[in-house]
């Protein structure tokens, strides 16, 4: 569902579900192990739909760690990347 290019509601629902599930450490580990999951969220975090982008960023924030995700987001806004 997260990879569906055409259905914005499906993208938002999928990102929201991952965000919610990521609060459970065991599930978080499984999500991180799922091939392509983080890449799909990162793609959706740049969506032109603000709700999809916000929800995807929330999921990434929880999955990758609050500080790590914020540093990457800030550096992308400035046009630099620190890893």
N, C-alpha and C positions, 0 to 999 in steps of 0.2 A: 504494500500500500504506500509506503513512503517513497518508493521509486516511481509511482504513477505520475507521469508528466502532466496529465490533464485534469485530474480531480483534486482541486485545492482542499476540499473538505476532507478527503481521505488522507492527504498529506498531513493536515493539521491534526486529525484524529490519531494517526500513527505516531507522530512526534509527541503528542500529549500522553499517549499510552506509554511510550518509552520513558518519558520524563517521570511519570508517576511510578512506574516499575523500578526505576533506577534508585529510588530511595531505599530499596531492599538490597543489602550488600550482595547476597547470593545471586539475585537476579541481575544486578549491575554487572557482576563478573560474566554472566552468560551473555549479556548484551555486548559487552566489550569483546568477547570471543567470537561473536557472530560476524562472519566475513561480510564486509561491505556496509555494515550498519552505521559506523561512524562516518564513513564517506558520504553516505546518503544524507545523514543529518547535517553534515557540513555543507553539502550542496543546498539543502533546503534552508539553511541558516542565511543564505544569500538570496532567498526568494523575494520576488517583487511584492508578494502578498505579505503584508506586515504581520498578520497573525501566524502564518506558517513560519516566518523567519523568527518571530519572538518565541514560539513554542519550541522550535528546533534548537535555538540558542539556549533555552532553558534546559532542554535535555542534555545538550553538550556540557553545559555548566555543571550539571550534577554528575555526568558520566566521567568527565575529564578532570574534574576538580575545579572549584570556584576560581582560584587564583590563576591557574594555568590558562583557563579559557578566557578570562578577562584580559590577561597580558596579550594573548594572540589577537583578540578582537580589537584592542586598543592599537596594537602595532599595525593591523590591517587598515585602520582608519587613517593612520599617519603615513601609510605607504611603505612601512618597514616591517620586517619580520625577524623575530628573535628566536626562532627555533620552534 
